[in-house]
């Protein structure tokens, strides 16, 4: 999705071999203990259909309601720019006057109409418009942040959903093998070659394995729910599972390059700086509003005496005696300091977060590599040996159960390590290109 940022590297094939294939055919190992290939995947009711991360992100862009809200915010900010630069409306007035002391000489009174317009000669409207334009840019940066954040939410949900599905398949395969062990134990107990304890112990192991499988299925449902929330209304158009190879882990670019990209591309940093500039522009607005201009009134009157008609012109000037900006200007200066400090904090937190996530990503990739080198996921021979040893009476049922559980847990750990590494890589890209709504 961000080709300039990542270089994909291949994970060694023996680690890829431990991935849980969906219904890949294979040769089942012989129960007698002879060597054989890994058993075929158990049939499990996983969702059908596949979709890519790009398809999921496109679906989010088509219908997510938060994107509609972001666009509406942009339109509102654009309208604010128009409104900020307008002068106040003129005021029309009408007057009536009648003499009280000499009413007999003025029986009808006099009438007048006029229009008053405040002329903002200090340039306050231009200053307000400049501040509003900066705020408009900040809102546009917020919209871009929303788009990027939602896209990373979708990618994170895809990784988690893929890992949950692989875990379900893993437990299904492990339970199928454990059922075979249960048959071996039951056969020996019925034949009198093993005590009833063995049957009880394997029954406990089978029950625990089935409970773990049910938990994994519940986790898969929860992961799908998180995915649907991330994508939005169009999620229903994406049945099935994401087409993701958890073990295909990307290598991040060098840290200095990532820090430079963070500084240049993160919309929340740009938005914070634009708001700081807007706050500085509001200082100018406050200062120009102390003596913004003057009002001009023009009107006509008639009726003071029969047939009399005349005009009038008036000027009004505000007197900044009581309020001479001591409150508004000081408040604007303080808000400018706040906005500047927030912008600096967002930028600092961004670089700190990128450095920390870069270190985490490197360590998690190394964890996957080191785990692969142990070869513990290639444990089918151990299970075969345990089965043969139990049949021959050389191993106990506890050792038989341990072989199956150890094999399952080894593969489960591989999935967890790979998933953690992929999610760390996604968090790093998010920290570089989007951050979060709070600037983290």
N, C-alpha and C positions, 0 to 999 in steps of 0.2 A: 504493500500500500504506500510505502514511502521508500522508494528505491534508492534515493540518494543517501539514506541514513544507514542502511543495513547491508551487510554482506552475508549471504547464507552459506553455511558450511555444513558438510555432511557429518553425521554422527556415525561412528563405526558400526559396521554391519551386524556385529554380534549383539549390540544393544538394540538395534532395530528389530532383530529377530525376536526379542522378548515382547514386542508389541502384541496386543491381542487382536488377531485378525477376525473380521466378521465372517464366520462360516467359510473359512478357507479349508479345503480338504487336506487331509493328511493321513498318515498311517498310525493307527493306535498301537501303543506299545503292548507287547505280549504280557499277560498276567504272570507268566512263568518266570519273568525276569530277564528274558532275552532282550538284547538291545533293539531299539526301534526309534523311529522319529517321534517328534512331539505329537501328542494326540490332536485330532481335529477339534476345532472349536465346537463347544456345545451349542445346540440350538436354543436361542433365547429370544424372547419377544422384544427386540429393539425396534425403534421407529425406522421405517423404510424411507428411502430418499436421501439425497445428499445435496448440499448447497455450499458455496464458497463463502469466505468472509466478505469478499467484495459484494456478493449478491445480498448478503445480510445488511451491509452498510447502505447499499442502494435502496433496499426496502425501508430502512429507517429514514433515509432522506426523503422518500416519497410521502411518508405519512405521519411522521412523529409530530405530535401536537406541540411540543416545546419549540420546534422549529417554526411553526406558525406563530407562536407567541413572540419569538425573536424577530420575525419579519414585521409583526405589528409594532413592536418597540422601535424598530428602525423608522417606520412610517411616522410614528409619533414624534420621534426626535427631529425628523425632517420638517414636520409641521411646526415644531417649536422654533426652528431657525427662522421660519417665515414670521411667526408671531413676535419673536424677540426684536426684530428690526423695525417694527411698525411704530408709528407715532400714535399717541392717544387720539381717540375720536373727537371731532368737534362737538361742542355742546350748544344746542339751540335753546333759547329762553324767551319767555314772553312776560311782560310786566303790565300792571295796571295801577294807575295812581289817581287819587281823587282828593281834592282839598277838603279839610274838615272845618277849619275856621271860617272859610269863605266859600261854603258849598254852593250858595246861590249863584255865584259867578262861574262855577265849574260844575254844572249839574251832571254832565256825562263823564267827567274824568278824562284821563289821557291814557293812551295805549302805546306799547312799544314791543318790538321783537328784535332779536339779535342772535348772533352766532359768535361763540368763543372758541378759539383754537390755541392749544398750548404748543409753542414752537420750541422743539428740543434742539437748541443751538449748541449744546455742549458736546454733541457726538455720542450721547448715551445710547441711542438706538444701534449705532454701528458697533459700539463696544458690546452691547448685549448680543447682537448677531454673531460677532466673532466668538464669544464665549459659547453660544449655542452650537456653532459649527464644530467646535472642539468636542463638545459633549456628544454631538451626532457621530463624530468619528469614534468616540469611546463606545457608544452603543453598537456601532458596526463591529467593533472589535469584540464586544460581548457576544454578538451573534455568531461570529466566527468561532469564538471559544465554545459556544454551545454546540455548534456543528461538530467540532473536533472532539469535544468531550463525549458526545453521544456516540461518535464513531468508535472511540476507544472503549466505551462501555459495551458496545456490540462485540468488539473483538475479544474483550475479556470474557464476556458471556459465552462466546463460541469456544474458547479454550476450555473453560470450565465444563461446558456441556460435553465436549469431546472426551475430556478426562473422565467424567461421570459415566459415559457410555462404555468406555474401555474398562472401567472398574466393574461395571455390571457384567460385561462379558468375561472378565477375569474370574469373578466369583462363580459364574455359571460353569466355566471350564473346571475350576477347582472343585466345585461340588460334584460334577460328573465323575471326576477322578476319585473323590472321597466315597462316592456311592459304590464304585468298584472295590475300594478297600473294605467297605462295609460288607459287601458280598463275600469277600475273602475271609473276613473275620467270622461272619455268620456261618459260613461253610465249615470252618475249623471247630467252632463251638458246637455245632450240631453233630459233628463227627467225633466229639470228645477229645480233640487234640488241643483245645484251648478252654480256659475256664469261662464261666458266665460273665465274669468281670470284664473280659475283653469285649463281649457284645454290648455291655452297658457303657463301657468307655467309648467305643466307636459311635454308639447312638448319641451320646452327649456331643461328640465332635460334629456329627452330622447335623444335629439340631442347631448348634452354634453357627455352623457354616450357612445353613439355610436362613437363619436370622440375619447374618451379615449380608447375604444376598438380598434379602428384603430391604434392609437399610440402604444398600447401594441403589436399589430401584427407587426408593423414596428420594434419595439424593439426586438421582437422574431427573425425577419429576420436578424437584425444586430448581435444578439447574435449567430445565426447560422453561420454568416460570420466570426465572431471572432473564433468560434470553428473550422471552416474549416482551417483558417490560422494557428491555433495552432497545428492541427493534420498534415497538409501538404497534399501531393498528395493522400494519402490513405483515406482522409475524405469522399470521395464519396462512400466508402465501408461501411459507418456507417450512413445509413438513419435513420430518426426518432429522438428520444430524449434520453438523458442519464437517466439511471435508478438510480435516486438519491432521497433519502428522506431528504429534506432540514432540517427537524426538528430532525433528528437523529444526534445530535451534539456531537462531541467527547470531552473528557476531556484531556487536555495536562498533561504530566508528571510534576513532581515538577521542579521548576525553576533551582535549582542547577544541576539537571540531564540534563536539556536542555542545560545549558551553557557548561557543560562538553562535551556533544555530539557535540555542535557547534565547540568547540576547536579541537576535534578529527576528525570530519567527513567532514567539509566543504571544498570542493575542491579549492575554491578561496583562502582560507587561506593557504592551502598547496601549491598552485601554487605561491602565493606571497612570501612565505618563500623560496621555491626552486629558485625563480628568485633572491632573495637576496643572496642566496648561490652562484648562478651562477655569480652574479656581483662581489662577493668577489673573486671568482676564476679568474675573468678577471683581477684583480689586479696582481695576480701572473703571468698571461700571459703577462701583460704589462711590468713587471719587467724583466722577462726572455727574452723579445724581445729586450731589450736594447743591449745585447751582445749575440745574439742567437746562434752563432757558427761561422764557417768559410767555405769558398768555396775551393774546390779542383778541379784542372784542369789537365787532362792528354791528350797528343796529340802526333802526329807524323808529321814530315815534310820531304820533299825531294826536290831535284832540285837546291840546292844552288850551287853545282858544279856537273859536270856530274857523275852520279852514286851515289851521296850522299844521304843517308837516315838516319834519326835520330828521337829521341823522346824527349819529354819535360814534365815537371811536375811543376805545379804552385799552390801556396796557396794564397788565399785572405782573409784578416781579416778585418771586419768592425771596423772603428774607431769612437767610440761614443764621438766625440768632440763637434760637434754642437748640435746634438740631443742625449742626454743621458737620455731620458725618462722623462724629466721634464714636458712635456705636457701629454703624454699618461698615465703615472702612476698617476698623479694628477687627470686626468679626470676619470680614473678607480676608484680611491678612492672616488671621489665625487658621481659617479654613484652607488657605493656600499652603500653609505650613503642614497641615494635616495631610493634604493630598500629596504633597511632595514626599513626606515621610512614608506614606503608604506605598507610593510608587517605588521608593528605594527599598522598602521592606519586601515587596513582591519580587523585585529583581534579585535581591540577596537570597531570599528563600528558594527561588528557582534554581540558582546555581548550587546552593547547598543540597537541595533535593536531587539534582542531577548527579552530583558527585557521589552521594550516598547510594543512589540506585545503580550507578555505574559499577561501584564496588560490589554491591549485592549481585548484580547480573553476572559479573565475572566469577564470583564465588559459586553461584548456583550452576553455571555452566561447567565449572571445574568439578563440582560435586557429581554431576551426571557422568563426566568422563571417568572420574576415579571409581565410581560405582560400577560402571561398565567394565573396567579393567579387572574387577574382582571376579567376574564371571559367575556371580551367584545366581543370576537369572537362568543360567543354563543348568538347571538342576533336575532334569528328567531322569538322568542316570541314578541320582540319589533315591528317587522314588522307586525305581525299578529294583534297586539294591535292597531297599527296605521291604518291599513286597516279597522278594525272594528270601530274605532273611527271616521274615515272619513265617512264611510258609514252611521253612526248614526248622522253625522253633528256635532260631538263634537270636531273634530280636523280639522285644515285647510289643504289646499293642501301643504303648505310649511312644515307643520309638517309631512305630509305623505312622501313627497320627502326626507325630512331630515332622516327619519327612514331608507329608502333604502340606501341613500348615507352613512349614519353612519355605517350601517352593512357592506357595501362593503369596506369602508375605514378601518374598524377595521380588516377585514380579509387581506386586502392589507398590512396593517402595520405588521401583523403577518408574512406574507411572506417576507417582507423587513427585519424585525428583524432576522428571521431565516437565510436568505441569507447572511446578513452581518456577522452573527456569524460564519457561515460555511466558508465564505471567509477569515475571520480573522484567523480562525484555519488553513486554508491552507497557509496563509501568514506566520504564526508562524512556521509551519513545513518547509516552504521554507527557512525562515531565519536560521533555525537550520541546515538544510541539504544541502542547495544550495546557499542561498543568491542571489545575482544578478551579472551580468557581471561586475558591477562597485564596487563590494565588499560590497554593502549595505545589 
